[in-house]
Amino acid sequence: MKWRLAVSVAVSMALSPALAETQSPFGHHPLTPQARDAFVSSLLTKMTNDEKIGQLRLISVGPDNPKEAIREMIKEGQVGAIFNTVTRKDIRAMQDQVMALSRLKIPLFFAYDVVHGQRTIFPINLGLASTFNLDSARVVGEVSAREAADDGLNMTWAPMVDVSRDPRWGRVSEGFGEDTYLTAIMGRTLVESMQGKSPADRYSLMTSVKHFAAYGAVEGGKEYNTVDMSPQRLFNDYMPPYKAALDAGSGGVMVALNSVNGTPSTADSWLLKDLLRDQWGFKGITISDHGAIKELIKHGVASDPKDAVRVAINAGINMSMSDEYYSKYLPELLKSGAVSQQELDDATRHVLNVKYDMGLFNDPYSHLGPKESDPADTNAESRLHRDAARQVARESLVLLKNRLNTLPLSKSGTIAVVGPLADSKRDIMGSWSAAGVADQSVTVLQGIKNVVGDKATVHYAKGANVTDDKGAVAFLNEYEPAVTLDKRSPQAMLDDAVKTASQSDVIVAVVGESQGMAHEASSRTDISIPASQQALLAALKKTGKPLVVVLMNGRPLTLVKEDQLADALLETWFAGTEGGNAIADVLFGDDNPSGKLPMSFPRSVGQIPVYYSHLNTGRPYNADKPDKYTSRYFDEVNAPLYPFGYGLSYTTFSVSPVTMSAPTMDKKGQVTASVTVTNTGKRQGATAVQLYLQDVTASMSRPVKMLRGFRKVNLKPGQSTTVNFPIDVHALTFWNARMQQVAEPGKFNVFIGLDSARVQ
Ligand code: BGC
């Protein structure tokens, strides 16, 4: 199961150190914290306050800030960093302007939302989490950093590690799901693999973990909404992933737009100073999210724009994203003493520190290389890493149902490929698809054609619009043309699809959400497949042909009806540039699915929040002995439709009872929990073996299960392997009622299984 990225060297060359030295107006300095502090302290003494304020400004290139306006700002030292510029040519031009026009020649850094790939688009992060494979995360991190650095970028607004237990929130697509441990370990791996040994290296990228804090817990799953939770829940469930990313060395933190317990994160000096800096020892840079400083007025914690700047900088926001407020109001605030010189110097120091860590003072062109090495075609096919994308995408697919081994399909006969998402190049890339080019992505229809070749006949019918809801279409198309309505009537499309299906041996229906439906600003109250596509599935079912439903979506959906209708159900999320090929590999058995769900799939919206690591309550519901006065709904079962960690394979596995290396462990000790996993089926296959712990009796209620380890094993038919999980005190600690981090002696249950519900 271990595989590594084959690194292509074709694209560009690093500057030789000698050349770099001659190009830098600052000479060459060792990349150590001591040298950095001395360098930055000395530079600060040379800067005017206006130049310092300039360093705090992060601007997006676009209609509001055209390149000519930016040139002026650069000349006057009024800008510290740029985002949304993604070619070496444009980036080089701006850095040239800094060197030629500005007084101090402090290099700009360049950032972008490299969330799941830069040019090659990998599965969305919910899909990456489904791999339950850190090697996959490492490949995504390395390739993303390589491609982004090769475009001249220095920083990414990633990883996004907002734990979320509410699939109504559109941004669950960007994160790693409901589980604290899985999110933390995926986030940590991405930071390590993107930053590499040093963010100054030619193909490394500095990360900026987001959105600090707890953005994934917005009330009702409604975008930008309030977050309110106990400190225990905040620290036990929501904070660990940010902490893990920072412990891995993330150079940046993007601050959340939401408030937590009444204080907007952008205004929260406890969060950004006491916790982040003083307790966690963070040395990097804090960046406000888009426009967040002016939003403090609407939050009701600042009276006007100047006041918002006072609140934000005093709270610990170093760099201001996409507003001119710092530049406009900081001079007056300094004069009046509402913001101290120390506060300005600290914020500036943090910005200069990360530039130093990025190696920009040694070589402002460190991620650009010599001009002659710029690619003639930024979108050249040779710049993509398709093999890596196909492999990660294969591993991200989750088989939810496979009645009578409907899958894998045989490469013969006639196959009807149906559905509005079957041939959509844009949708398969998902949200935040960076500099990915839709035209370079492989749709499911194309992938199936590629994989079956001339062995089978493939017919296609769109069958339905993604949605016929005019209000939804208008919303999705508000900023860009994203969803189109077919010229034909819904009935004509349906009839065409039914005809195509009737003439085929099997139907592959590709349905779900368009990419814009699972994005920032795309919360839903109804998380079912849109009505137009439900009607399509019902009509296809009536043909009596085997119905394979391929789901494309960025959140758990309510799928009770589809689960009944479909003979096979494959969750593919948004699988990226090579998605269509990977999906076809799995549909036709060239690859055996091994993905597992990183979020529970509710039966209905009324069940939300439904997550596996809940507390037991004093009256837990027992499905074997149902009782009225227990914690339940009377019109719905308690369990989700598909639990966290769930996913089938074309083969079957057995798991032996758990054995422990010792029955007890002391605080400094370690025990090992082991099982033997056997492939009891007829095909080679992989599965993620999962370790869950329960603190049975503690000073406060602890979850019924907590994921504390997983291992992906790949076995031939009949083959067995022993899987060992070491457990030490770290797996048992929690924040108690007095907000002390403790591990309490007592009894712990150890469960191992292939999903969170079926454990030994
Ligand atoms: C999002 C961030 C993103 C930023 C820059 C904001 O709207 O909340 O996640 O990094 O835009 O694109």
Residues whose N, C-alpha, C, O or C-beta is under 5 A from the ligand:
A	BS01	BGC	D113 W157 D289 H290
